[in-house]
Amino acid sequence: MIRVSAFRWVPPFARGLVRDLRVRWALEEAGLPYETRLVGPDDLKTKDYRAMQPFGQVPAYEEDGLVLFESGAILLHIARRSDVLMPADPAEQARTNAWMFAALNSIEPRVQHLAGLDLFHVEEDWAKARKPGALNDAQMRLAALSDWLDGRDYLESRFTVADLLMTTVLRILRHTDVVAQMPTLEAYRLRCEARPAFARALAAQIGDFSDEMPAVA
Ligand SMILES: N[C@@H](CCC(=O)N[C@@H](CS)C(=O)NCC(=O)O)C(=O)O
């Protein structure tokens, strides 16, 4: 049985954003059943957990003795087994991979930087000073993505794992109107999120959260 690590508790602003969501979504699209290994801050520091995820983060993935970390690598592994997620044609696969790297390397860092300022450091003077630059950097990248998507439903000719990944990156800015202000991008996000597999993955993540904040040692 496939097992995915996920947090047992996160604050409300992070619910629906934790990166196990993209793995759950891919598994739902691929029709692969899974169970979760729910973890808290203390688990992340243990030798056992670090053997699965060297940085003590979520998600880690276990399957028949194979252990994987990094959500992008996990998605690639799942996608190789699913026509829904990965086209059969080698050239189309290469394009899909390129968009996965774009989501992780070209878009997510700027989006995450902006979200980090807003969600973790909003009261700090250095964050207030950095915010306009971070916002501009994120907007420039997202505008380019929006231009690419103009006239297209998906990043390439059909839905793939790259769209799944890109959508989860766009969601990181849900506390802002940055994506909503780009109608093409917003429509794209909504189109991908309308997939039944997304709804199942989101419900599963939300359903796994406990209401009780764990005590941190
Ligand atoms: N590059 C990693 C990032 C994973 C990551 O940032 N996970 C967050 C939750 S969304 C986490 O575990 N944060 C706790 C920490 O970094 O200590 C991936 O894509 O898997």
The ligand as an SDF file (V2000), in Angstrom:
LIG
                    3D

 20 19  0  0  0  0  0  0  0  0999 V2000
   10.6090   20.9850   -1.8400 N   0  0  0  0  0  0  0  0  0  0  0  0
    9.7870   20.2400   -0.9150 C   0  0  0  0  0  0  0  0  0  0  0  0
    9.1250   21.2480    0.0300 C   0  0  0  0  0  0  0  0  0  0  0  0
    8.3250   20.5560    1.0920 C   0  0  0  0  0  0  0  0  0  0  0  0
    7.7840   21.5480    2.0770 C   0  0  0  0  0  0  0  0  0  0  0  0
    8.0720   22.7480    2.0250 O   0  0  0  0  0  0  0  0  0  0  0  0
    6.9730   21.0340    2.9940 N   0  0  0  0  0  0  0  0  0  0  0  0
    6.4320   21.8660    4.0520 C   0  0  0  0  0  0  0  0  0  0  0  0
    4.9240   21.6920    4.1310 C   0  0  0  0  0  0  0  0  0  0  0  0
    4.1560   22.3060    2.6690 S   0  0  0  0  0  0  0  0  0  0  0  0
    7.0290   21.4160    5.3630 C   0  0  0  0  0  0  0  0  0  0  0  0
    7.1320   20.2410    5.6150 O   0  0  0  0  0  0  0  0  0  0  0  0
    7.4090   22.3830    6.1790 N   0  0  0  0  0  0  0  0  0  0  0  0
    7.9890   22.1160    7.4660 C   0  0  0  0  0  0  0  0  0  0  0  0
    9.4350   22.4250    7.4550 C   0  0  0  0  0  0  0  0  0  0  0  0
   10.0010   22.8070    6.4230 O   0  0  0  0  0  0  0  0  0  0  0  0
   10.0450   22.2940    8.5240 O   0  0  0  0  0  0  0  0  0  0  0  0
    8.7260   19.4450   -1.6610 C   0  0  0  0  0  0  0  0  0  0  0  0
    8.2340   19.9490   -2.6780 O   0  0  0  0  0  0  0  0  0  0  0  0
    8.3960   18.3190   -1.2510 O   0  0  0  0  0  0  0  0  0  0  0  0
  1  2  1  0
  2  3  1  0
  2 18  1  0
  3  4  1  0
  4  5  1  0
  5  6  2  0
  5  7  1  0
  7  8  1  0
  8  9  1  0
  8 11  1  0
  9 10  1  0
 11 12  2  0
 11 13  1  0
 13 14  1  0
 14 15  1  0
 15 16  2  0
 15 17  1  0
 18 19  2  0
 18 20  1  0
M  END
$$$$
